[in-house]
Amino acid sequence: MNLFDDLPENVCRRNVPLGPLTWFQLGGPADYLIEPQSEAQLAFVVKRCHDSGTPLHVLGLGANLLVSDEGVRGVVLRLTQGDLINTVFEGEHALIGGGCDMTRLVLTCVKRGLAGLEQLAGIPGTVGGGITMNCGGKYGDISSVVVSVRVMGPDGTIRTRPREDFRFSYRHCELNSDIVIGTAFRLQPTDPASLHRRFREIWDYKFNTQPPLGAPSAGCIFRNPVGHSAGQLIDRAGLKGFRLGSAFVSERHANFAMADRGGKAADVRKLIDAIIDRVEQNSGIRLEPEVKIW
Ligand SMILES: Cc1cc2nc3c(=O)[nH]c(=O)nc-3n(C[C@H](O)[C@H](O)[C@H](O)COP(=O)(O)OP(=O)(O)OC[C@H]3O[C@@H](n4cnc5c(N)ncnc54)[C@H](O)[C@@H]3O)c2cc1C
């Protein structure tokens, strides 16, 4: 008998390669990949991991993630089904499941003439990943339209935490081991045509300044140090196009580490370390990865 024998086969699978589930398309298997169909089933899995001391990781769309070639021990959870991807619109409020795809959500809001999330155009991921990372950029961060977040604690209990509780800051929030299972956003009713123009402007900016959205990467690989642009520091260190094995620095945007299809996560790790060293030698500034590494 294994730990999750009592879950249906379509919910719990063993030894599942994670590469195809991440934007980098790299990395080995998870011991267990579990995709609960409801909050109750999620609570059951979370509690069992807690009680048995089994490591638990939550995977969104893997758009800010590098999984090691050896894979991940324990459980990887994906919130892809049932109430975990519900969307409810009530006037200016949107109540959105933690597993929902941000890109689709942004487009739905633009079509409905609800402003606030269009600032995230071109940022791949789930709502849960977006909250965890406080995703955003030059046009604003997701936290600016969050009212509250529904979370599940490590013991499986559900709470609604107000926005202030998370102390959102640059690409960070204080989640404290909770799992994001839903978010309430307050949006601004507005004219859909002008909102669509604004969305295009933001989308075009990303399209014109970054590598193609579908290329294997995790977006910006380093955090911007206070008062500096990580991309400029990497560029000034002469690293645009620099390659180590199957990993390389984008020619288009120096803060994007890219990988060849079929490459190795270990090459990306080596590239990250080499960039940190070379930028420190060149500028005296030590870069910190923004990408999460499993
Ligand atoms: C081409 C490209 C462009 C990008 N541009 C931007 C950009 O402009 N701005 C920006 O901020 N980011 C950008 N990113 C990074 C990425 O899109 C964001 O960080 C996004 O929010 C990640 O969401 P995800 O669901 O894929 O999270 P994942 O990468 O799957 O996970 C990221 C972290 O969040 C945790 N997590 C995920 N879901 C949950 C949950 N439900 N509950 C608790 N923890 C969870 C994971 O455990 C992990 O620690 C870009 C990435 C790519 C590939």
The ligand as an SDF file (V2000), in Angstrom:
LIG
                    3D

 53 58  0  0  0  0  0  0  0  0999 V2000
    8.1140   34.4920  -20.8860 C   0  0  0  0  0  0  0  0  0  0  0  0
    7.9090   34.8580  -19.4370 C   0  0  0  0  0  0  0  0  0  0  0  0
    7.6760   36.1800  -19.0840 C   0  0  0  0  0  0  0  0  0  0  0  0
    7.5030   36.5260  -17.7410 C   0  0  0  0  0  0  0  0  0  0  0  0
    7.2830   37.8480  -17.4110 N   0  0  0  0  0  0  0  0  0  0  0  0
    7.0710   38.1760  -16.1270 C   0  0  0  0  0  0  0  0  0  0  0  0
    6.8100   39.5390  -15.7630 C   0  0  0  0  0  0  0  0  0  0  0  0
    6.7540   40.4390  -16.5930 O   0  0  0  0  0  0  0  0  0  0  0  0
    6.5990   39.8080  -14.4420 N   0  0  0  0  0  0  0  0  0  0  0  0
    6.6200   38.8400  -13.4910 C   0  0  0  0  0  0  0  0  0  0  0  0
    6.4120   39.1370  -12.3020 O   0  0  0  0  0  0  0  0  0  0  0  0
    6.8830   37.5490  -13.8070 N   0  0  0  0  0  0  0  0  0  0  0  0
    7.1030   37.2150  -15.0990 C   0  0  0  0  0  0  0  0  0  0  0  0
    7.3830   35.9040  -15.4160 N   0  0  0  0  0  0  0  0  0  0  0  0
    7.4530   34.8920  -14.3480 C   0  0  0  0  0  0  0  0  0  0  0  0
    6.1180   34.1510  -14.1010 C   0  0  0  0  0  0  0  0  0  0  0  0
    5.2510   34.3570  -15.1900 O   0  0  0  0  0  0  0  0  0  0  0  0
    5.4500   34.6370  -12.8210 C   0  0  0  0  0  0  0  0  0  0  0  0
    6.3020   34.5550  -11.7070 O   0  0  0  0  0  0  0  0  0  0  0  0
    4.1540   33.8430  -12.5410 C   0  0  0  0  0  0  0  0  0  0  0  0
    3.4350   34.5080  -11.5410 O   0  0  0  0  0  0  0  0  0  0  0  0
    4.4470   32.3930  -12.1160 C   0  0  0  0  0  0  0  0  0  0  0  0
    3.2080   31.7140  -11.9700 O   0  0  0  0  0  0  0  0  0  0  0  0
    3.1250   30.1250  -12.0260 P   0  0  0  0  0  0  0  0  0  0  0  0
    1.7260   29.7430  -11.7670 O   0  0  0  0  0  0  0  0  0  0  0  0
    3.7170   29.6340  -13.2970 O   0  0  0  0  0  0  0  0  0  0  0  0
    4.0240   29.7330  -10.7990 O   0  0  0  0  0  0  0  0  0  0  0  0
    5.1330   28.5790  -10.7330 P   0  0  0  0  0  0  0  0  0  0  0  0
    6.2920   28.9910  -11.5620 O   0  0  0  0  0  0  0  0  0  0  0  0
    4.5130   27.2700  -11.0040 O   0  0  0  0  0  0  0  0  0  0  0  0
    5.5250   28.6690   -9.1960 O   0  0  0  0  0  0  0  0  0  0  0  0
    6.2170   29.7930   -8.7010 C   0  0  0  0  0  0  0  0  0  0  0  0
    6.2040   29.7290   -7.1590 C   0  0  0  0  0  0  0  0  0  0  0  0
    4.8740   29.8980   -6.7140 O   0  0  0  0  0  0  0  0  0  0  0  0
    4.4790   28.7920   -5.9040 C   0  0  0  0  0  0  0  0  0  0  0  0
    3.0680   28.5470   -6.1610 N   0  0  0  0  0  0  0  0  0  0  0  0
    2.4430   28.3590   -7.3480 C   0  0  0  0  0  0  0  0  0  0  0  0
    1.1290   28.2190   -7.1850 N   0  0  0  0  0  0  0  0  0  0  0  0
    0.8970   28.3150   -5.8630 C   0  0  0  0  0  0  0  0  0  0  0  0
   -0.2670   28.2390   -5.0510 C   0  0  0  0  0  0  0  0  0  0  0  0
   -1.4890   28.0470   -5.5660 N   0  0  0  0  0  0  0  0  0  0  0  0
   -0.1330   28.3790   -3.7050 N   0  0  0  0  0  0  0  0  0  0  0  0
    1.0930   28.5590   -3.1340 C   0  0  0  0  0  0  0  0  0  0  0  0
    2.2360   28.6380   -3.8430 N   0  0  0  0  0  0  0  0  0  0  0  0
    2.1310   28.5210   -5.2050 C   0  0  0  0  0  0  0  0  0  0  0  0
    5.3650   27.6420   -6.3590 C   0  0  0  0  0  0  0  0  0  0  0  0
    5.4920   26.6690   -5.3270 O   0  0  0  0  0  0  0  0  0  0  0  0
    6.6680   28.3770   -6.6190 C   0  0  0  0  0  0  0  0  0  0  0  0
    7.3670   28.6200   -5.4120 O   0  0  0  0  0  0  0  0  0  0  0  0
    7.5630   35.5350  -16.7500 C   0  0  0  0  0  0  0  0  0  0  0  0
    7.7830   34.1920  -17.1120 C   0  0  0  0  0  0  0  0  0  0  0  0
    7.9610   33.8580  -18.4400 C   0  0  0  0  0  0  0  0  0  0  0  0
    8.1920   32.4150  -18.8120 C   0  0  0  0  0  0  0  0  0  0  0  0
  1  2  1  0
  2  3  1  0
  2 52  2  0
  3  4  2  0
  4  5  1  0
  4 50  1  0
  5  6  2  0
  6  7  1  0
  6 13  1  0
  7  8  2  0
  7  9  1  0
  9 10  1  0
 10 11  2  0
 10 12  1  0
 12 13  2  0
 13 14  1  0
 14 15  1  0
 14 50  1  0
 15 16  1  0
 16 17  1  0
 16 18  1  0
 18 19  1  0
 18 20  1  0
 20 21  1  0
 20 22  1  0
 22 23  1  0
 23 24  1  0
 24 25  2  0
 24 26  1  0
 24 27  1  0
 27 28  1  0
 28 29  2  0
 28 30  1  0
 28 31  1  0
 31 32  1  0
 32 33  1  0
 33 34  1  0
 33 48  1  0
 34 35  1  0
 35 36  1  0
 35 46  1  0
 36 37  1  0
 36 45  1  0
 37 38  2  0
 38 39  1  0
 39 40  1  0
 39 45  2  0
 40 41  1  0
 40 42  2  0
 42 43  1  0
 43 44  2  0
 44 45  1  0
 46 47  1  0
 46 48  1  0
 48 49  1  0
 50 51  2  0
 51 52  1  0
 52 53  1  0
M  END
$$$$
